[in-house]
């Protein structure tokens, strides 16, 4: 069985945006911890 996880975006990623970086970092930890096979990144809008 394949494990999937979806990350819904909120705005455009910028390396200087620490809030977004933290969001992505927490998702990466979850993917590793839960041994997710497929991570789907979607969403986000230009602000």
C-alpha positions in Angstrom: 0.0 0.0 0.0 1.2 3.5 -0.9 1.0 6.3 1.7 0.1 9.7 0.5 0.2 13.2 2.1 -1.0 16.5 0.7 0.3 19.9 1.7 -2.0 22.8 0.9 -0.1 26.0 0.2 -0.8 29.5 1.4 0.8 32.0 -0.8 4.0 31.9 -2.7 7.1 30.4 -1.0 10.0 32.7 -0.4 13.1 31.6 1.5 12.8 34.8 3.6 9.3 33.9 4.8 10.1 32.0 8.1 6.4 31.2 8.7 6.2 29.4 5.4 9.6 27.7 5.9 8.5 26.4 9.3 5.3 25.1 7.7 7.3 23.2 5.1 9.8 21.9 7.7 7.0 20.5 9.8 5.5 18.8 6.8 8.9 17.3 6.0 9.2 15.9 9.5 5.7 14.3 9.2 6.6 12.8 5.8 9.7 11.2 7.3 8.1 10.1 10.6 5.0 8.5 8.9 7.2 7.1 6.0 5.0 8.8 3.4 5.7 7.4 -0.1 4.2 10.3 -2.1 4.0 13.9 -1.0 1.7 16.2 -3.0 2.3 20.0 -2.8 -0.5 22.1 -4.0 -2.3 25.4 -3.7 -1.0 28.8 -2.9 -1.9 32.2 -4.4 0.1 35.2 -5.3 -0.2 38.0 -2.8 
